[in-house]
């Protein structure tokens, strides 16, 4: 094949994830990949967490946890604890778990209990009691069990887990970007150019022909990737692809972030993200090896930046001289993520607030879907592939949005107009409205998610954990189940079961 050229414009984690996966996929082809990164653009760094999907990214590249995790001050993540999102008695907090095959003993039983609760029976529906990862987080234990005698391509050491646990990570996003940059350059021969784009040339058919830099370089390519963040320098400002805002049902557009040290003499961490509801948004707390990441995501319509900063400072008991960082977020998605010979990845293609740490999930999902269909020799079929790619990518953004919106419309807080308006929100998708109808009518939510293929991004466990964790149940009851199907001691049995299993796992230590 004649040499093909790919130019990735922008830096940060999204750009270097793209560069690594492209170079890995095309390493046997004659493809030259260059990343143009402006030298003075800071990493956004909101969230510093992932979904379990990121594990497959490192596995594809053959990168061990023992290599990248220490370099990025990373920790393990069993799930997310939501605090103060519901004012319903007995439901002030809940844990959104990742799955383990150990959960096969109680997962369906938990879902059955939520169905019984919807029929009016007083059964335990606290998701924390029914999942392995919730038990591990509560006990500050790792989701993996190491075997010190062997090495493994995925883990720090080969682990002889009695169960397959699905877990994710917390990390310093700036360090992760640096690590992936080094890996792409040294292991995959990706070219690097430190410069700003000052001009863009297009061909008569709308394709991008070349980009000019402030270092007097002109780079042409067959494929351009826009990783320029919210500015969307290529795909929006040059190709004029419309942006579709989600502001009508996701209010948050701002954040204030700060790092704090671990508590004095801290020797361990809790392997979870904590999301705590605030007056006009929510606060995250993420444990890293080197520090804690904190931030407050809020709506500037309901709260000023000064007020949000003060609320965060008070909640964390920060001194006046502690430096914080203010951020603006553009929540929504592009109408098309692949237009002409330009692909948008990361913040340039869209962003959904970091409540469930989906940013890198959508990045990886978009890259891998693109690699499945892209052909360096465009034809009519390629146009159909591009349309299908855009359709599926938009579907992913919409379904993630549905699940995030669910957090707000099901809240029972009345402390501010922000929460009241969120609970009264009527502008939701047909799919989300249908699933809520299934829940409140006492139908099988798991079955309906599968039938409609709506569980691709958030499965049955996630939906049941959120709705039950909020204490969201109908006031009137539709059925009369056979009382022989009810086990009123089920939660006690589950807690004892997981207590035995978690004895085998080591504590989560800081700098072990």
TILOKE-589781 format. One record per residue (C-alpha): chain; y, x, z; residue number from 1. Coordinates in steps of 0.1 Angstrom, whole numbers. Layout:
N
(pt A (Y X Z) NUM)
...
% end
This chain:
512
(pt A (0 0 0) 1)
(pt A (35 12 -8) 2)
(pt A (54 20 23) 3)
(pt A (70 -9 40) 4)
(pt A (99 -7 64) 5)
(pt A (106 -28 95) 6)
(pt A (139 -26 115) 7)
(pt A (141 -40 150) 8)
(pt A (177 -45 160) 9)
(pt A (183 -46 198) 10)
(pt A (166 -32 228) 11)
(pt A (151 -43 261) 12)
(pt A (117 -56 268) 13)
(pt A (115 -80 239) 14)
(pt A (123 -53 213) 15)
(pt A (99 -28 227) 16)
(pt A (71 -54 231) 17)
(pt A (77 -62 194) 18)
(pt A (76 -26 184) 19)
(pt A (44 -19 203) 20)
(pt A (25 -49 190) 21)
(pt A (37 -44 154) 22)
(pt A (28 -7 154) 23)
(pt A (-6 -13 170) 24)
(pt A (-14 -41 145) 25)
(pt A (-2 -22 115) 26)
(pt A (-12 13 124) 27)
(pt A (-37 16 95) 28)
(pt A (-11 4 70) 29)
(pt A (18 23 55) 30)
(pt A (45 7 77) 31)
(pt A (75 25 92) 32)
(pt A (91 8 122) 33)
(pt A (125 17 135) 34)
(pt A (143 3 166) 35)
(pt A (181 4 166) 36)
(pt A (193 0 202) 37)
(pt A (229 0 213) 38)
(pt A (234 27 239) 39)
(pt A (256 7 263) 40)
(pt A (239 -27 264) 41)
(pt A (225 -35 298) 42)
(pt A (192 -53 304) 43)
(pt A (196 -89 315) 44)
(pt A (169 -86 340) 45)
(pt A (167 -123 352) 46)
(pt A (134 -131 367) 47)
(pt A (114 -98 367) 48)
(pt A (81 -118 366) 49)
(pt A (54 -129 342) 50)
(pt A (27 -154 335) 51)
(pt A (-9 -142 333) 52)
(pt A (-6 -140 295) 53)
(pt A (11 -105 299) 54)
(pt A (-23 -91 309) 55)
(pt A (-35 -95 274) 56)
(pt A (-5 -76 260) 57)
(pt A (-14 -45 280) 58)
(pt A (-51 -49 272) 59)
(pt A (-44 -50 234) 60)
(pt A (-25 -17 237) 61)
(pt A (-51 -1 260) 62)
(pt A (-26 5 287) 63)
(pt A (-40 6 322) 64)
(pt A (-24 -10 352) 65)
(pt A (-26 24 369) 66)
(pt A (-3 38 342) 67)
(pt A (24 11 338) 68)
(pt A (26 -6 372) 69)
(pt A (36 24 393) 70)
(pt A (61 34 366) 71)
(pt A (77 -1 368) 72)
(pt A (75 -6 405) 73)
(pt A (52 -36 397) 74)
(pt A (33 -58 421) 75)
(pt A (7 -85 416) 76)
(pt A (15 -122 415) 77)
(pt A (-9 -149 425) 78)
(pt A (15 -178 417) 79)
(pt A (48 -194 427) 80)
(pt A (57 -210 460) 81)
(pt A (83 -238 457) 82)
(pt A (103 -244 488) 83)
(pt A (126 -274 496) 84)
(pt A (123 -290 461) 85)
(pt A (111 -323 477) 86)
(pt A (124 -342 507) 87)
(pt A (93 -364 509) 88)
(pt A (77 -361 544) 89)
(pt A (48 -336 543) 90)
(pt A (58 -321 510) 91)
(pt A (86 -297 517) 92)
(pt A (68 -269 499) 93)
(pt A (38 -262 476) 94)
(pt A (21 -234 458) 95)
(pt A (17 -233 420) 96)
(pt A (-15 -212 416) 97)
(pt A (-31 -193 388) 98)
(pt A (-67 -201 384) 99)
(pt A (-99 -184 395) 100)
(pt A (-135 -194 386) 101)
(pt A (-140 -198 423) 102)
(pt A (-118 -229 420) 103)
(pt A (-146 -246 401) 104)
(pt A (-159 -257 435) 105)
(pt A (-127 -277 444) 106)
(pt A (-104 -280 414) 107)
(pt A (-118 -313 401) 108)
(pt A (-122 -325 437) 109)
(pt A (-85 -319 442) 110)
(pt A (-76 -338 411) 111)
(pt A (-99 -366 422) 112)
(pt A (-80 -367 455) 113)
(pt A (-47 -370 436) 114)
(pt A (-62 -400 418) 115)
(pt A (-73 -415 451) 116)
(pt A (-38 -410 465) 117)
(pt A (-24 -429 435) 118)
(pt A (-47 -457 445) 119)
(pt A (-32 -458 480) 120)
(pt A (-58 -438 500) 121)
(pt A (-46 -414 527) 122)
(pt A (-63 -382 515) 123)
(pt A (-51 -346 514) 124)
(pt A (-33 -336 482) 125)
(pt A (-16 -304 492) 126)
(pt A (-25 -280 464) 127)
(pt A (-23 -250 487) 128)
(pt A (-56 -260 503) 129)
(pt A (-76 -261 471) 130)
(pt A (-71 -229 452) 131)
(pt A (-82 -193 457) 132)
(pt A (-49 -177 446) 133)
(pt A (-30 -198 471) 134)
(pt A (-53 -186 499) 135)
(pt A (-49 -149 488) 136)
(pt A (-11 -152 487) 137)
(pt A (-10 -168 521) 138)
(pt A (-30 -140 535) 139)
(pt A (-10 -113 517) 140)
(pt A (-40 -101 498) 141)
(pt A (-45 -87 463) 142)
(pt A (-61 -109 435) 143)
(pt A (-84 -80 426) 144)
(pt A (-111 -61 445) 145)
(pt A (-113 -24 436) 146)
(pt A (-144 -4 430) 147)
(pt A (-132 32 438) 148)
(pt A (-161 48 420) 149)
(pt A (-152 39 384) 150)
(pt A (-123 36 360) 151)
(pt A (-114 6 339) 152)
(pt A (-92 1 309) 153)
(pt A (-74 -29 324) 154)
(pt A (-72 -23 361) 155)
(pt A (-61 5 384) 156)
(pt A (-98 10 390) 157)
(pt A (-128 -10 379) 158)
(pt A (-131 -40 401) 159)
(pt A (-163 -57 410) 160)
(pt A (-147 -91 418) 161)
(pt A (-172 -118 428) 162)
(pt A (-149 -141 409) 163)
(pt A (-127 -139 378) 164)
(pt A (-91 -143 390) 165)
(pt A (-62 -150 367) 166)
(pt A (-31 -133 380) 167)
(pt A (3 -121 368) 168)
(pt A (29 -94 377) 169)
(pt A (63 -88 391) 170)
(pt A (82 -57 377) 171)
(pt A (115 -40 372) 172)
(pt A (124 -53 338) 173)
(pt A (146 -23 330) 174)
(pt A (118 1 339) 175)
(pt A (93 -19 318) 176)
(pt A (116 -17 288) 177)
(pt A (118 21 293) 178)
(pt A (81 24 297) 179)
(pt A (73 5 265) 180)
(pt A (100 24 246) 181)
(pt A (83 57 256) 182)
(pt A (48 43 247) 183)
(pt A (60 31 213) 184)
(pt A (76 65 204) 185)
(pt A (49 88 218) 186)
(pt A (17 68 211) 187)
(pt A (26 47 181) 188)
(pt A (52 68 162) 189)
(pt A (79 42 163) 190)
(pt A (113 56 152) 191)
(pt A (143 52 175) 192)
(pt A (180 50 166) 193)
(pt A (207 48 193) 194)
(pt A (236 30 176) 195)
(pt A (256 -2 173) 196)
(pt A (254 -24 142) 197)
(pt A (289 -27 126) 198)
(pt A (280 -45 93) 199)
(pt A (251 -64 77) 200)
(pt A (245 -67 39) 201)
(pt A (226 -96 24) 202)
(pt A (209 -101 -9) 203)
(pt A (217 -130 -33) 204)
(pt A (187 -149 -20) 205)
(pt A (199 -147 16) 206)
(pt A (176 -120 27) 207)
(pt A (190 -92 48) 208)
(pt A (193 -61 27) 209)
(pt A (205 -35 52) 210)
(pt A (224 -29 84) 211)
(pt A (252 -3 90) 212)
(pt A (256 15 123) 213)
(pt A (285 32 140) 214)
(pt A (268 65 134) 215)
(pt A (273 61 97) 216)
(pt A (237 52 89) 217)
(pt A (225 25 66) 218)
(pt A (190 12 72) 219)
(pt A (172 -11 47) 220)
(pt A (139 -29 54) 221)
(pt A (114 -54 42) 222)
(pt A (115 -71 75) 223)
(pt A (142 -73 102) 224)
(pt A (137 -84 137) 225)
(pt A (166 -98 157) 226)
(pt A (163 -88 194) 227)
(pt A (200 -87 200) 228)
(pt A (199 -112 229) 229)
(pt A (222 -142 232) 230)
(pt A (245 -129 205) 231)
(pt A (218 -134 178) 232)
(pt A (235 -110 155) 233)
(pt A (212 -113 125) 234)
(pt A (196 -147 125) 235)
(pt A (226 -168 137) 236)
(pt A (257 -148 128) 237)
(pt A (244 -136 94) 238)
(pt A (218 -162 84) 239)
(pt A (235 -191 101) 240)
(pt A (204 -206 117) 241)
(pt A (215 -235 140) 242)
(pt A (210 -233 178) 243)
(pt A (197 -264 196) 244)
(pt A (210 -266 232) 245)
(pt A (189 -279 260) 246)
(pt A (219 -286 282) 247)
(pt A (213 -323 280) 248)
(pt A (183 -321 303) 249)
(pt A (184 -285 317) 250)
(pt A (217 -281 336) 251)
(pt A (215 -245 347) 252)
(pt A (235 -220 326) 253)
(pt A (244 -192 351) 254)
(pt A (229 -169 376) 255)
(pt A (240 -144 403) 256)
(pt A (214 -117 411) 257)
(pt A (211 -90 437) 258)
(pt A (186 -64 449) 259)
(pt A (177 -61 486) 260)
(pt A (156 -35 505) 261)
(pt A (123 -44 520) 262)
(pt A (124 -54 556) 263)
(pt A (123 -25 581) 264)
(pt A (90 -7 581) 265)
(pt A (75 -33 557) 266)
(pt A (39 -22 548) 267)
(pt A (28 -51 528) 268)
(pt A (41 -78 505) 269)
(pt A (32 -114 496) 270)
(pt A (19 -115 460) 271)
(pt A (40 -145 450) 272)
(pt A (73 -155 436) 273)
(pt A (93 -178 459) 274)
(pt A (116 -204 444) 275)
(pt A (138 -221 469) 276)
(pt A (160 -251 461) 277)
(pt A (197 -246 467) 278)
(pt A (227 -269 465) 279)
(pt A (231 -268 427) 280)
(pt A (200 -249 415) 281)
(pt A (174 -226 429) 282)
(pt A (170 -191 443) 283)
(pt A (142 -167 434) 284)
(pt A (127 -140 456) 285)
(pt A (104 -114 440) 286)
(pt A (87 -85 457) 287)
(pt A (86 -52 439) 288)
(pt A (73 -19 452) 289)
(pt A (108 -5 455) 290)
(pt A (129 -35 465) 291)
(pt A (131 -73 465) 292)
(pt A (146 -90 435) 293)
(pt A (168 -120 443) 294)
(pt A (190 -144 424) 295)
(pt A (205 -179 423) 296)
(pt A (202 -199 391) 297)
(pt A (227 -227 390) 298)
(pt A (248 -250 368) 299)
(pt A (285 -240 363) 300)
(pt A (292 -277 358) 301)
(pt A (284 -284 394) 302)
(pt A (293 -251 411) 303)
(pt A (317 -223 406) 304)
(pt A (306 -187 403) 305)
(pt A (324 -178 435) 306)
(pt A (307 -207 454) 307)
(pt A (273 -197 440) 308)
(pt A (278 -161 451) 309)
(pt A (288 -171 485) 310)
(pt A (258 -194 489) 311)
(pt A (235 -167 478) 312)
(pt A (251 -142 502) 313)
(pt A (248 -166 531) 314)
(pt A (211 -174 523) 315)
(pt A (202 -137 522) 316)
(pt A (226 -126 550) 317)
(pt A (243 -100 527) 318)
(pt A (271 -78 538) 319)
(pt A (304 -82 520) 320)
(pt A (300 -48 503) 321)
(pt A (266 -57 487) 322)
(pt A (271 -57 450) 323)
(pt A (259 -87 430) 324)
(pt A (256 -93 392) 325)
(pt A (268 -125 375) 326)
(pt A (250 -137 344) 327)
(pt A (255 -164 318) 328)
(pt A (225 -181 301) 329)
(pt A (223 -199 268) 330)
(pt A (195 -224 274) 331)
(pt A (179 -238 242) 332)
(pt A (162 -226 210) 333)
(pt A (169 -218 174) 334)
(pt A (161 -244 148) 335)
(pt A (141 -217 130) 336)
(pt A (128 -185 145) 337)
(pt A (118 -169 111) 338)
(pt A (143 -173 84) 339)
(pt A (142 -154 51) 340)
(pt A (131 -118 60) 341)
(pt A (144 -120 96) 342)
(pt A (124 -129 127) 343)
(pt A (141 -136 160) 344)
(pt A (124 -125 192) 345)
(pt A (135 -129 228) 346)
(pt A (169 -142 239) 347)
(pt A (180 -143 203) 348)
(pt A (155 -170 195) 349)
(pt A (160 -190 227) 350)
(pt A (157 -191 264) 351)
(pt A (145 -215 290) 352)
(pt A (156 -209 325) 353)
(pt A (133 -185 344) 354)
(pt A (119 -210 368) 355)
(pt A (83 -204 358) 356)
(pt A (87 -169 344) 357)
(pt A (80 -180 308) 358)
(pt A (105 -156 290) 359)
(pt A (80 -129 281) 360)
(pt A (52 -154 276) 361)
(pt A (73 -170 247) 362)
(pt A (81 -135 234) 363)
(pt A (45 -124 233) 364)
(pt A (34 -158 219) 365)
(pt A (59 -156 191) 366)
(pt A (50 -120 182) 367)
(pt A (13 -126 181) 368)
(pt A (17 -158 161) 369)
(pt A (38 -140 136) 370)
(pt A (14 -111 132) 371)
(pt A (-14 -136 125) 372)
(pt A (4 -149 93) 373)
(pt A (29 -124 81) 374)
(pt A (22 -107 47) 375)
(pt A (44 -79 33) 376)
(pt A (38 -93 -1) 377)
(pt A (55 -127 1) 378)
(pt A (42 -156 -20) 379)
(pt A (42 -194 -20) 380)
(pt A (16 -195 8) 381)
(pt A (39 -173 29) 382)
(pt A (66 -199 27) 383)
(pt A (42 -225 41) 384)
(pt A (31 -201 68) 385)
(pt A (67 -196 78) 386)
(pt A (73 -233 81) 387)
(pt A (42 -237 101) 388)
(pt A (52 -207 123) 389)
(pt A (86 -223 131) 390)
(pt A (70 -256 138) 391)
(pt A (45 -241 163) 392)
(pt A (71 -219 179) 393)
(pt A (94 -249 184) 394)
(pt A (64 -268 199) 395)
(pt A (59 -241 224) 396)
(pt A (96 -241 235) 397)
(pt A (95 -279 237) 398)
(pt A (64 -281 258) 399)
(pt A (76 -254 282) 400)
(pt A (109 -273 285) 401)
(pt A (90 -305 294) 402)
(pt A (73 -288 323) 403)
(pt A (106 -272 335) 404)
(pt A (124 -306 332) 405)
(pt A (96 -321 353) 406)
(pt A (107 -301 383) 407)
(pt A (141 -317 382) 408)
(pt A (134 -353 374) 409)
(pt A (107 -355 401) 410)
(pt A (129 -341 429) 411)
(pt A (137 -363 458) 412)
(pt A (168 -344 471) 413)
(pt A (201 -361 475) 414)
(pt A (222 -333 489) 415)
(pt A (244 -330 458) 416)
(pt A (253 -347 425) 417)
(pt A (233 -319 408) 418)
(pt A (200 -331 423) 419)
(pt A (209 -368 421) 420)
(pt A (217 -365 384) 421)
(pt A (186 -345 377) 422)
(pt A (164 -371 393) 423)
(pt A (181 -399 373) 424)
(pt A (178 -380 340) 425)
(pt A (166 -403 311) 426)
(pt A (168 -379 282) 427)
(pt A (133 -366 282) 428)
(pt A (107 -361 255) 429)
(pt A (83 -388 244) 430)
(pt A (54 -366 254) 431)
(pt A (67 -361 290) 432)
(pt A (75 -398 294) 433)
(pt A (40 -406 283) 434)
(pt A (24 -382 308) 435)
(pt A (44 -396 336) 436)
(pt A (32 -431 326) 437)
(pt A (-4 -418 328) 438)
(pt A (2 -404 363) 439)
(pt A (19 -435 377) 440)
(pt A (-6 -459 362) 441)
(pt A (-35 -441 379) 442)
(pt A (-50 -428 347) 443)
(pt A (-68 -395 340) 444)
(pt A (-41 -369 335) 445)
(pt A (-65 -341 327) 446)
(pt A (-81 -361 299) 447)
(pt A (-48 -372 284) 448)
(pt A (-34 -336 284) 449)
(pt A (-65 -325 264) 450)
(pt A (-64 -355 240) 451)
(pt A (-28 -348 231) 452)
(pt A (-32 -310 231) 453)
(pt A (-4 -308 256) 454)
(pt A (-21 -283 279) 455)
(pt A (-17 -252 257) 456)
(pt A (11 -238 279) 457)
(pt A (6 -257 312) 458)
(pt A (-29 -269 320) 459)
(pt A (-42 -297 342) 460)
(pt A (-39 -275 374) 461)
(pt A (-2 -270 368) 462)
(pt A (6 -306 363) 463)
(pt A (-15 -318 392) 464)
(pt A (-1 -291 415) 465)
(pt A (35 -300 407) 466)
(pt A (32 -338 410) 467)
(pt A (11 -337 441) 468)
(pt A (30 -308 456) 469)
(pt A (62 -329 453) 470)
(pt A (44 -359 469) 471)
(pt A (51 -380 438) 472)
(pt A (29 -411 439) 473)
(pt A (33 -447 429) 474)
(pt A (45 -473 454) 475)
(pt A (21 -499 440) 476)
(pt A (-16 -493 434) 477)
(pt A (-37 -502 404) 478)
(pt A (-73 -498 415) 479)
(pt A (-99 -500 442) 480)
(pt A (-122 -470 442) 481)
(pt A (-156 -469 457) 482)
(pt A (-151 -457 493) 483)
(pt A (-183 -437 490) 484)
(pt A (-164 -413 467) 485)
(pt A (-138 -404 493) 486)
(pt A (-142 -373 514) 487)
(pt A (-115 -373 541) 488)
(pt A (-125 -338 553) 489)
(pt A (-123 -322 518) 490)
(pt A (-93 -301 525) 491)
(pt A (-108 -286 556) 492)
(pt A (-140 -277 537) 493)
(pt A (-119 -261 509) 494)
(pt A (-99 -240 534) 495)
(pt A (-130 -228 551) 496)
(pt A (-146 -220 517) 497)
(pt A (-116 -199 506) 498)
(pt A (-113 -182 540) 499)
(pt A (-148 -168 535) 500)
(pt A (-141 -156 499) 501)
(pt A (-108 -140 506) 502)
(pt A (-123 -117 533) 503)
(pt A (-136 -95 505) 504)
(pt A (-101 -87 491) 505)
(pt A (-78 -59 502) 506)
(pt A (-42 -64 516) 507)
(pt A (-12 -62 492) 508)
(pt A (5 -30 502) 509)
(pt A (38 -15 493) 510)
(pt A (33 19 477) 511)
(pt A (-4 21 487) 512)
% end
